[in-house]
């Protein structure tokens, strides 16, 4: 029996008891307790027993009877509440045994009552937890792979240097390769730390001029864009957003850096700041399939199949951008640009 039906049954019984309560009290006083009885006081000196009729005894015992009825009612209400909530209490056992080892367990109670809706909500919650746990497990596996590859390269280079005597030119080349691998590790670790910090949310929210932040970031990337043969076109209008300046700078930097890195020689990079969306970054790189866009926001996911190309990137740029946007209560979306490349739009609250 569902909790709704149990509560309905208890309510009907309570109404019946309330309806017949006055007659029950009279019956207790007149039939059970007081029929044929008299109440006699202790004799006073020089007099005999003083007896009172039964109705006076009923008046004297009425508070005791009402107290007994009240206690019985409280006990009955307590028992009825336990009985009504019994189906909910029975859910505690299957939920208590759910853990990382059996995240696939589902209750799946049939029906359309409140208990079925509750179990359905719990099952949906378990689906989200399972997806998050699987995402964390996949993230840890990918991070281990990303860290293991450059460490293996470093070990190989060191072993080569120790196995034989190197010339000055070979030593310089080996040192440059070790330095490049070490820098890649630093970028990867820094990206992981930034991703972890942005996932924890914002420590404070202060008004920030997004257009000024974008202008500063573009000024810092002018030389890199010139070396890559990319023309930068900016359209910046005043826009204030609440958030943390450091994270907003990292958001813009990641989008601009990706737009330059995955552009083509002679291509363009267009950056706009406005009302809706707050930030738009468009580049003219290689063609991006529409079905592959969503995967680019996953950690360590790149458009190419290999993990080591594209200038030593760790594949965390868009993942960090998404995390920072979500921390600012915003939405980031991307779609293939009209002439190749990617168009990224960031919507942020005012």
C-alpha positions, 0 to 999 in steps of 0.5 A: 500500500502506498503512503498516500493510501495509508495516510488517507486510511488513517485520516478516515479512521481519525474522522470516525473516532472524532465523530464517535468520541462524545458518545464513547466518553458517555459510554465509558462514564455511564456504562463501564466505570460508574454503573451502580457505584457510589463515591463515599468520603471518609467519615468525619468525627461524630458522623457516618459515611458521606456518600455521593451519587455516581454522577459526582464521581463521574465529574471527579474522574473525567480529567483522568479519563480525558488524560487516558484518551489523550495518551491513547490518541498520541500513541495511536498517532505515533503508530499511524505515522510509523505505519504510513512512512514504512514504505519510505523507510524501506528505501533506506536499505537499498540506498545504504548499500550503494557505493562506488562498487555498484553505481549501476544499481537502480531502484526502479519502483513501478507506479505513479505515486509519490514514492515512485516519483521519489525513487525515480528522482533517486535513480536519476540522481544515481545516473548523474553521479555515475556519469560524473564518477565515470568522467572523473575516472576517465579524466584521471586515466587521460591525465596519467597518459598525458603525464606518462608520455613526456616523462617517457620521452625525458627518460629516453633522452637522459638514457641516450645522454648517459649511454655515450659521450655527446658532442657539443651540438648533440648536448645542445640538442638534447638539452633543448629537447629536455627543456621543451618536454619539461615546459610541456609538463609545466603547461599540463600541470598548470592547466590541471590546477586551473581546471581544479580551481575553476571547478570549485567555483568563485571565491568572490564576485566583483564587477569586471570590464570584459572589454578591457580584459580582452584588449589586454589579452589581445595586446599580449598575443600580438607577437604570436599572431604576427609570427603565425601569420594571423590577422587579429580583428577586434570589436570591443564595446563596454561590457561589465560582468561579475566575477574574478579577473584572473579567471576571466583573463584565463578564459579569454587567453585560452580562447585566443590562444586556441584560435591562433594555434589552430588557425592557418597562415594568412587567416584571421582571428575575430574577437568581439565583446558585446551584450549577448553573447558577451564574448565571441571568438572566431578563427579561420582554421581547418574544417571542424565537423559539427559532430566533433564540436561537443567533444572538444570541450572534454579534457585532453580531447583534440580534433586530431587523433594523436595526443602529441601534436599541435605545438605541445598543447595538453588539450585542456584549453576549451575544458578550462574555458567551459569550467571558468564560464560555468563558475561565472554562471555563464554558457559557452557554446561552439559551432563550425565557422562559415569558412572553416575553423570554430566560432565560440560564443560565451554568454555571461550575466550582467 
